[in-house]
Each structure stands twice: as structure tokens, then as C-alpha cells.
Amino acid sequence: MRKVSRRGRRFRLKRNLLILLVICIAAGLLWCASVFGRINSAATTNPMQKADVGIILGMAMWGDKPSPGLKERLDYGLKLYREGIFPRFIVSGGLDRADYKYTEAEGMKNYLVEQGVPENAVILENKSTSTYENLKFSQKLMQSKGFNTAVIITHTFHGQRALEIAQELNYNRPELGLTDSQVMSMLKYKTREILAYTKWKMQQLFL
């Protein structure tokens, strides 16, 4: 009887662990589906109001030049700038690798200046290493220069997290300028964004 009882307890333990595992997997899948929906629902602010500054969120440099993905953000920012939505940029992003010559922000400024933007219309934020730091450090620059409103420029898949962070930081009516990507794998980047968004929601609990 004692052996049967032990076997019975082991069986119940295994069954309960299996049920718990199934519940966790199901909850994880539901969460991923929910986040995927939020990622896909982000859109450019419409109608867009004129702002004091356009903040371009950083992305990888390829050596001395912006990566193709970062170039998409820059080109979309240039479009809004030329439409008169804002008169100046904050370009935000730190050093990708110790052997790189430029930070992301410096690389972005170089690109914008090459496209005809005056140097004094591009403000560098070149210490950040995450989206949260992009927006936090850019906000401090805005405050130091008396700027009140901003258009946050990034890719569509990244827009929801960027907007939520800006709202958490109490940006004044933050607007989004979002561009789709023609050069990046959306399977890769949206999967990464689900993980990054999950990390952000956990981080938000402690702010």
C-alpha cells in the first residue's frame, strides 16, 4: 500500500506540473498574440501637428554609415522636416562598438547634414543604449533648450513601445512619425520587438 501511495503522489505531481506547464505555454502564447496586435496597431499621428523637434531613435551603424534600417528612419525624418512639421532634429543613440568612429547619433547627424540639413538644426544625444534612454535623455535636451513638443520617428513595429515610454516620461502630447521597412526581416524584428516590449512592461512596474 505504501508503494502504491508513493506512486500515486508522483503521478499527481507530474500531472499537476504538466497542467501548470500547459497553462504557462497558453498564457505565453496569448500574451505574444496580444503584443503582436499592439505592435501592428501603431500608426503615424494623424493629423500631425507641428512640433518643436523631431526625435529620430537610433539603430545600428554599419561602420561609418547608418545601416539600411537606420537610413529609412532618417529619410522619413527628412520628409517630415521638409514638410515643415518641425524645424530641428534630436538624433539619439550611443556607440555600437568600441572600434566604431561615430556614435549612432553622430552617424545620423552626418547623414542629415549631407542631405542639406544645417548643422545647427541637428542636436546630438549620443549616450543612450536603449529606447528608454533614447527618450529620457532626449527629453532632458528638450528641457534644457526650452522645447515642449516632439515627433518621435522610428519604424512602425517599434512605435507602440516608443509611444508608451514617452507617455511614461510625461512627454507633452507626443506624436509618432512611423515608417515601414523595405530592407529588414519583419519576422526577425517583430519577434525581437515582442521580447523587447515584454521587457519594457516589466521595467515599467518599477518606475
Buried (B, 14 or more C-beta within 10 A) or exposed (E): EEEEEEEEEEEEEEEEEEEEEEEEEEEEEEBBEEBBEBBBEBEBBEEBEEBBBBBBBBBBBBEEEBBBBBBBBBEBBBEBBEEEBBEBBBBBBBBBEEEBEBBBBBBBBBBBEEEEBEEEBBBBBBBBBBBBBBBBBBBEBBEEEEBEBBBBBBBBBBBBBBBBBBEBBEBEEBBBBBBEBEEBEBEEBBBEBBEBBBEBEEEEEEE
